[in-house]
Amino acid sequence: MCGRFAVNKQQVENWLTANLLAGFQCNENLDLRPSQEVSTLIKSDDTLCQQNSLWGIKPAWAKKLIINAQAETVAQKPTFKQAFKQQRCIIPCSSWFEWQSDAAGKKCKYQFKLEQQTPLFMAGIYYQAQDYGLPLLVTLTSKPTNDCAPYHQRMPLLVKPEKINDWLSKDQSLVVPLLSTAEQKFQILAC
């Protein structure tokens, strides 16, 4: 997955307020980039709540910002395994973007969203980071679905709405079945 997604404020807030968390508030950002603020869902004391975070971490050993972790190895990699065990989050969004080069070498941007125009729920992990004022977050990626495979070799790990509480609350061994994105139909638009 590349490093961009979109948050349509009205779509995300309306769905979340009606279905999961009254009073959820996010910023409109139709081109959300790494290091920017993201509104997420977490569980705190068994209560679903909003947590705003900054997208990306920069461990001392890293040369650049890390924004994604592979779902297949998140439980084993030293950088991610503790956060995966104890600090999972959901990133509600409207769509995500990928770029692909055409035959002439020109990069084309594609937007991926659900056909039914409901929010997507990306899986993530977060880190408490006092130096930044907000927690830091990393999104998880998975192998692509059949719809997405022609555009990129990875895609966001998406959690179905009925599995959000499982992702946020269950023991890490019980969320293993959620570490791949289920086949679903996406609307794919050239931008």
C-alpha positions in Angstrom: 0.0 0.0 0.0 1.2 3.4 -0.8 1.2 6.2 1.7 -2.1 8.0 1.0 -5.7 7.6 2.0 -8.8 9.8 2.2 -11.2 10.7 5.1 -14.6 12.1 4.1 -15.6 13.7 7.4 -19.4 13.4 6.8 -19.3 9.8 5.6 -17.0 8.6 8.4 -18.6 10.5 11.3 -22.1 9.7 10.3 -21.4 5.9 10.0 -19.4 5.7 13.2 -21.8 7.9 15.3 -24.8 5.8 14.1 -23.1 2.4 14.5 -20.2 2.4 16.9 -19.2 5.5 18.8 -21.4 8.5 19.4 -19.6 11.8 19.1 -16.7 10.5 16.8 -15.1 13.6 15.2 -12.5 13.6 12.5 -10.9 16.1 10.2 -11.7 16.1 6.5 -8.6 15.1 4.6 -9.0 13.8 1.1 -5.2 13.3 0.7 -4.0 12.1 4.1 -0.2 11.6 4.1 2.4 10.1 6.5 3.1 12.3 9.6 -0.4 13.8 9.5 -3.0 13.4 12.2 -5.4 10.5 11.9 -8.5 9.8 14.0 -8.6 6.2 15.1 -10.6 3.8 17.3 -9.1 2.0 20.3 -10.3 0.1 23.3 -9.5 1.6 26.7 -10.7 -0.1 29.8 -13.1 -2.2 27.6 -14.6 1.0 26.2 -14.5 2.0 22.5 -13.0 5.5 22.2 -11.4 7.8 19.8 -7.7 8.5 19.8 -6.0 10.9 17.4 -2.5 9.7 16.3 0.2 10.7 13.9 0.8 8.3 11.0 4.3 6.8 11.1 7.1 5.9 13.4 10.9 6.5 13.1 12.9 4.1 15.2 16.5 5.0 15.9 17.7 2.4 13.3 15.3 3.6 10.5 16.5 5.9 7.8 12.9 7.0 7.0 9.5 7.0 8.5 7.8 3.6 8.8 4.1 3.8 7.9 3.2 0.2 7.2 3.8 -3.3 8.7 3.1 -6.5 6.9 0.2 -8.4 8.6 1.9 -11.7 8.0 4.9 -10.8 10.2 3.6 -8.2 12.6 3.5 -10.6 15.5 7.1 -11.6 15.1 9.0 -8.4 14.1 10.7 -6.8 17.1 9.6 -3.3 16.0 5.9 -4.3 15.9 5.2 -7.3 18.1 4.6 -5.6 21.4 2.2 -3.0 19.9 0.4 -5.8 18.0 0.0 -7.6 21.2 -1.4 -4.7 23.3 -2.1 -1.6 21.2 -4.2 -2.4 18.1 -6.3 0.3 16.5 -8.7 0.9 13.7 -8.3 3.7 11.1 -11.7 4.6 9.6 -11.3 6.1 6.1 -13.2 6.6 2.9 -10.7 5.2 0.4 -7.0 4.7 -0.3 -4.8 5.4 -3.2 -2.2 3.5 -5.3 -0.1 4.6 -8.2 0.8 2.5 -11.2 3.0 3.3 -14.2 1.4 3.1 -17.7 3.2 1.8 -20.8 4.7 5.3 -21.3 6.1 5.4 -17.8 3.6 8.0 -16.6 2.3 7.4 -13.1 -1.5 7.0 -12.8 -3.3 7.4 -9.5 -6.1 5.0 -8.5 -8.6 5.4 -5.7 -10.1 2.3 -4.0 -13.4 2.5 -2.1 -16.3 0.2 -1.3 -19.1 0.1 -3.8 -21.7 0.7 -1.1 -20.0 4.0 -0.2 -19.5 3.0 3.5 -16.2 3.6 5.3 -13.3 1.3 5.2 -11.7 0.2 8.5 -7.9 -0.3 8.2 -6.1 -2.3 10.9 -3.3 -0.6 12.7 -1.0 -0.6 15.7 0.0 2.4 17.8 2.8 3.5 20.1 2.6 6.0 23.0 5.1 8.7 22.2 5.4 11.6 24.7 7.8 13.5 22.5 5.2 14.0 19.8 2.2 15.0 21.9 0.1 12.3 20.2 0.5 8.5 19.8 2.1 7.3 16.6 0.5 4.7 14.4 1.5 2.2 11.7 -1.1 0.7 9.3 -1.0 -3.0 8.5 -0.9 -4.3 4.9 -1.9 -7.7 3.5 -1.8 -9.5 0.2 -4.2 -7.9 -2.2 -7.7 -9.2 -3.1 -8.4 -10.2 -6.7 -9.8 -6.7 -7.5 -6.6 -5.0 -6.1 -3.9 -7.3 -7.3 -3.5 -5.8 -10.8 -2.7 -2.4 -9.2 -0.3 -3.3 -6.3 1.3 -6.3 -4.5 0.0 -5.0 -1.1 -3.2 -3.4 0.2 -4.4 -2.1 3.6 -5.5 -4.9 6.0 -9.2 -4.2 6.2 -11.4 -5.3 9.1 -15.1 -5.8 8.5 -17.3 -3.7 10.8 -18.6 -6.7 12.7 -15.0 -7.7 13.6 -13.8 -4.3 14.9 -14.4 -5.2 18.5 -12.5 -8.5 18.0 -9.6 -6.7 16.5 -9.4 -4.2 19.3 -10.1 -6.6 22.2 -9.2 -10.2 21.6 -5.9 -11.8 22.6 -3.4 -11.6 19.7 -3.7 -15.4 19.0 -7.4 -14.9 18.4 -7.0 -12.1 15.9 -4.8 -14.2 13.6 -7.8 -15.1 11.4 -8.3 -11.3 10.8 -4.8 -10.9 9.3 -5.9 -11.1 5.7 -8.4 -9.0 3.9 -11.5 -10.8 2.9 -12.5 -10.8 -0.8 -14.9 -7.9 -1.5 -15.8 -5.7 -4.4 -14.1 -2.3 -4.6 -14.9 0.7 -6.8 -11.6 1.5 -8.5 -11.4 5.0 -10.0 -8.6 6.5 -12.0 -7.8 10.0 -10.6 
